[in-house]
Amino acid sequence: MGRGKFKGKPTGRRQFSTPEEMLAGTSRRPRTFKQEEAEAEDNEKFEEESEEESEEDSDGERRKGTQGIIEIENPNLVKPKNVKARNVDIEKTTELSRREREEIEKQQAHERYMRLQEQGKTDQAKKDLERLALIRQQRADAAKKREEEKAAKEQKKSEARK
């Protein structure tokens, strides 16, 4: 028969110690959680001490699983780049990425070009100055022509009055 959603208490097999084990003192007693936790901590401390001793012999890197046993030369393996604050070299300059470097070079080239443009040393600046000189010449000629026409009109008016 189905019991539905909830099952009864979990039942397990109980292990009884034999009279010989009881006399020898090797009988298995149930352990509490605190006892098991204390034993686990002792085991961890012992393992850490043995790992520290073996790490001193190795490269100083902590390895997982079989990595400590098998030496692998994998060029695609990315090594962590975590650097502690005390190991950081302050004087070392950080390298810029290609895009950042190109952006800075582009800005510097533009600034140089604008400086040369102001001094009139670039081809475009020379063409602009030639056009400007030509326009000034045309305007000067036009102004001179207007003044001549104006003077001619005034002369005609003065002759007509006489």
C-alpha positions in Angstrom: 0.0 0.0 0.0 1.2 3.5 -0.7 1.9 5.6 2.3 1.2 8.9 0.5 3.4 12.0 0.6 5.1 11.4 4.0 7.0 8.3 4.8 7.5 7.0 8.3 10.7 7.3 10.4 13.8 6.1 8.6 14.8 2.8 10.0 18.2 1.4 9.7 20.0 -1.7 10.9 21.4 -1.5 14.4 24.8 -2.9 15.0 25.4 -4.6 18.2 28.8 -5.3 19.6 29.7 -8.8 20.6 30.7 -9.7 24.1 34.3 -10.1 23.0 34.4 -6.6 21.6 32.9 -5.3 24.8 35.6 -7.0 26.9 38.4 -5.9 24.6 37.1 -2.3 24.7 36.9 -2.0 21.0 33.1 -1.9 20.9 31.6 0.6 18.6 29.8 3.3 20.5 27.5 5.7 18.8 29.2 9.1 18.3 27.7 12.5 18.8 28.0 15.2 16.1 30.5 17.1 18.3 32.8 14.1 18.5 32.6 13.5 14.8 33.3 17.2 14.1 36.3 17.2 16.4 37.8 14.1 14.8 37.2 15.7 11.3 39.1 18.9 12.4 42.0 16.8 13.8 42.2 14.9 10.5 42.1 18.2 8.5 44.9 19.7 10.6 47.0 16.6 10.1 46.4 16.7 6.3 47.2 20.4 6.1 50.5 19.8 8.0 51.4 17.0 5.6 50.4 19.1 2.6 52.4 22.1 3.8 55.5 19.9 4.1 54.9 18.6 0.6 54.2 22.1 -0.8 57.5 23.3 0.5 59.2 20.8 -1.7 57.2 21.7 -4.7 56.8 25.0 -6.6 54.7 26.6 -3.9 51.5 26.3 -5.9 48.6 24.5 -4.4 47.3 21.8 -6.7 44.0 19.9 -6.8 43.4 16.2 -7.4 46.0 14.5 -9.6 47.7 17.7 -10.7 50.3 17.3 -8.0 51.1 13.8 -9.2 51.1 14.3 -12.9 53.2 17.1 -14.4 51.5 18.6 -17.4 52.9 21.2 -19.8 49.7 22.6 -21.3 50.2 25.8 -23.2 46.5 26.6 -23.2 46.3 26.4 -19.4 45.6 29.9 -18.0 47.4 30.5 -14.8 45.7 32.8 -12.3 47.0 36.4 -12.3 46.1 37.2 -8.7 48.8 39.3 -7.1 48.8 40.2 -3.4 49.2 43.8 -2.4 52.6 43.3 -0.8 53.9 41.7 -4.0 52.8 44.5 -6.3 55.6 46.4 -7.9 54.6 50.1 -7.7 57.2 51.3 -10.2 56.1 48.9 -12.9 54.0 50.6 -15.5 50.9 48.9 -16.8 50.9 48.2 -20.5 48.1 49.7 -22.5 45.9 47.6 -24.8 46.2 47.9 -28.5 43.0 50.0 -28.8 44.0 52.3 -26.0 47.4 52.8 -27.5 46.0 53.5 -31.0 43.5 56.0 -29.5 46.3 57.9 -27.8 48.4 57.9 -31.0 45.4 59.2 -33.0 44.8 62.1 -30.5 48.5 63.0 -30.6 48.6 63.0 -34.4 45.5 65.2 -34.6 47.1 67.7 -32.1 50.3 67.8 -34.2 48.3 68.3 -37.4 46.3 71.2 -35.9 49.5 72.9 -34.7 51.0 72.7 -38.2 47.7 73.9 -39.6 47.8 77.0 -37.4 51.4 77.6 -38.5 50.3 77.2 -42.2 52.8 74.4 -42.9 50.3 71.8 -44.2 49.1 71.5 -47.8 45.5 72.2 -46.8 46.6 75.3 -44.9 48.6 76.5 -47.9 45.6 76.0 -50.2 43.3 77.8 -47.7 45.8 80.8 -47.5 45.9 81.0 -51.3 42.1 81.0 -51.5 42.0 83.6 -48.8 44.5 85.8 -50.6 42.5 85.5 -53.8 39.3 86.4 -52.1 40.9 89.4 -50.5 42.2 90.5 -53.8 38.8 90.1 -55.4 37.1 92.0 -52.6 39.7 94.8 -52.8 39.2 95.0 -56.6 35.4 95.1 -56.1 35.7 97.8 -53.5 38.0 99.9 -55.8 35.5 99.4 -58.7 32.6 100.6 -56.5 34.4 103.7 -55.4 35.3 104.5 -59.1 31.6 104.1 -60.0 30.5 106.2 -57.1 33.0 108.9 -58.0 31.8 108.7 -61.7 28.2 109.1 -60.6 29.0 112.1 -58.4 31.0 113.7 -61.3 28.0 113.2 -63.6 25.7 114.8 -61.0 28.0 117.7 -60.6 28.3 118.2 -64.4 24.5 117.9 -64.7 24.1 120.7 -62.2 26.3 123.0 -64.0 
